[in-house]
Amino acid sequence: MSEILEKFSGIKHLPIFPLPLVMVPGELVPLHIFEERYRKMLRDVEAGDGFFGLSFFEPSDDLLEAPAAGSVGCVAELRESELMPDGRSNILTLGIVRYRLIDLIDAGEPYLVGDLEFFEDETESESELEMIADEVFALFERMAKAAFKMSGGRGDAPEILRTNPEALSFLITAALNFDNEKKYDLLKMPSTIERLAVLKTVLTRAVTPMEESAEIHIVSHTNGHSKKKLDL
């Protein structure tokens, strides 16, 4: 059992915040709390262990009124909270670990509370993991450098640290602009190799056009002078 799963082994129930967005482990997500029931949830979270569940939920989906049993979400850890004069709050949360919603329970609260099962990716071949993780990391570095150039950054792009394959897969998932459905598919995958394979396909398709766009951006901002000539 990993350190994170061991940490949550004593936790069975958490408040559930259903939102039309997907959070993955390691992702920082700012949220605005304004409904009274979620103000109460925030007060309870602040008074407790600082955790709640963030479940992807579109209110119009199949006329459901709450996330369905079996759906996957991410535990959010409260990192910062700013209370406004009118009672609303701006908070910053960090994704910690995924869960499957076993069922919603009646906890006598105005907000949802879930019976949860926490999980991480299944064990896979270490050599295969490291090989595809290295390939995906190299592609992601290229894309990050291109994005840095396009943003007008000077000098070297900030260094990206190579984390373990599962964490890397979620780092890249969070960084890319996926729609909610695609991001949710990546969140619920139990295989790091499978997730990295999807990301490799996406990055392979996108990185060269992005690098070319970055070079065009540089040329257009240096009066047509660049160290590299493009074959346009």
N, C-alpha and C positions, 0 to 999 in steps of 0.2 A: 504494500500500500504506500502510495506517495505521501510526502509530507502534507500536501494540501488536502488530500482525501482524509488523511488521519485527523487533520485539524477540524474537518467537518463531520467526522464520524459521530460526534455527540449531538449534532444538530439534525433534527427531523423535520421541523416546520419553520417556514420563513414567510414574512409578508410578501405578497406578489404585486408588482407594479406592471400592469399590462400596457404596453405602448406600441405604436406602429413603427418600431425601429428594432434593430437587432444589435445586441452587444456581444462581443466575443471576449474570452479571457485575455487580459493584458491591455484592453482598450480603455482609454479615458473618455468618459461620456458626461458632458454637462447636461443638467436637467433643470427645468423650472417647475416648481411645485406650487400649485394654486388652488386645486380643489380641496375642500375642507377634509374629506376623508383621507387624502394623501398628506395633508398637513399633520393629521393625527398619526399616520403611518411614520412620517419623518420624525416626529417627537418620540415615538416608541423605538425607532431604530437608533436614534441618538442616545436614548436612555439604556439601550441594550448593547448588543455586540457590534452594531454598525453595519449589519448585513441585511439585504433584502433581495428578492428575486426579480429580475427584469425579464418578462416574457413578451415575445413578439406577438402582437395581437392587432388585427385589423377589425374594428367593430362590425363592418359589413360582411365579413367572411361567413358564409353559410348561415347567417342569422344567429351566430353564436353570441352569447352575452359575456363570455369569459374564455380564457385559454383552455383548450381541451386537454383532458387526461392523456398522458403519453407525449405531449408536446415538450420541446426542449427549450430551456432558457439559460440565463447566465446569472450567477450570483454577483450582485453589485456591492462593493464596499464603499461606504461613505468616506470620502477623503476631505472635502471642504463643504461648509454650509454657511450661507449668508442669509440671515433673516431680514426681510424688508419691513418697513413700518406698517404696511397694510396686512402683514401676516403671510405673504407669499415668501418663498425661499428660492434662491439659486444654489444649486449643489453641484459638486463634482464627484463623480463616481468612477471606480476602477473595476473592470471585469476580473473575477477571480477564478471561478470554476463553473462548469456546466452542470445542469440538473435536468432530470426528467420529472415532469409533474405527474405524480401518481394520482392525486386527486386534490380537489379543493376541500377544505374542512371548515366547519362552523366554529370559529374561535370567538364569536361575540364581538367582532370588530367591524367598523364600517368599511374597511378595505378587505381585499382578498387575502387569504392565508392558504399556503399550499403544503401538502405532504410531499416531500421531495426525495429523490434518489440522486446523489451526486456521482459524477463519472468523469473519467478522462479517456484518452484514446487507448485502444487495445495494444498489447505488446506485439511488436513486429520485428522483422529482421534488422538488426542494428546496421549491418553493412548497406542494405538497401536504403534504409532511412537516411544515413549520412550521405550516400551518393546523390540521391535526389534533392536532399536539403542543400547540398553544395551547389548543385545546378540552379536551383531556384534562387538561392541567395545571390549568386553571381548575376542572374537576370535582374533581380530586384535592385541590386547596387547600381547597375547600368541605368535603370529607369529612374532611380532616385537622383543620380548625377544629372540626368537629362532634365528632370523637373527643377533641380537647383539652378541650372543654367537658364531655363525658361523664366524662372522667377526673378532673374536679374542678379543672382548671387555672384559674388566675386571670390576668386581664390578656389580652394578645394572645398568640395561639398562636405558637410558634417559626416563623421564616420558612423556607420551603422554596425552595431555589435551583432555578431553571429551567435544567436541563442540556440537552445536545443531545438530539434526539429519540430516538435509539437508547438512550442511557443513561437517559433519562427513562422509556422503556417498561420497562426492567428495574428501575428504582427502584420504580415502582408495582407491578410484578409481585411484587417481594420484599415490599412493604408489605402487600399484600392476602393474605387467608387462603385461598389456592387449595389444593385437594387436589393431590396429587403428579401425577396424570395431566394435569390442566388446566395446571398450572405447567410440566410437561414439554412439552406442546404449544406453549406460549408460548416456551419456551427454544429449541426447534428451528426455529421459524419463521424463514425467511431474509429476511422483509420487516418493516421497522419500521412501515410504514403498516398492514399487516395486524394486527400485534400491538397497535398503538395503537387500531385500530378495535374489536378485541375488548375492550380495556380501557375504551374509551368506552362500549360497551354495558353493561358491568358497572357502571361508575360511575354512568351515567345512571339505571340502575334502582335503585341503592342509596343515592344521595346524599340525595334528599329525605326518605325514611323515616328516615335517620340524623340529619338535621338536626332533624326533628320529635322524635325520641327525645332529642336533646340538649337541646331546649327543655323537654321534659317533665322531664328530669333536673334542669335548673336550677330549674324551678318547685317540684319536690318537695323541693329542698334550700334553698328560700328562703321557706318557709311560704306558698307559693302566690302570691308576688309576683314578677313578672317584667316586664321592660321591654316584652316582646312578648306579646300575647294570641294563643293558638292557636285556630284554628277546628276544634274537636274535635266 
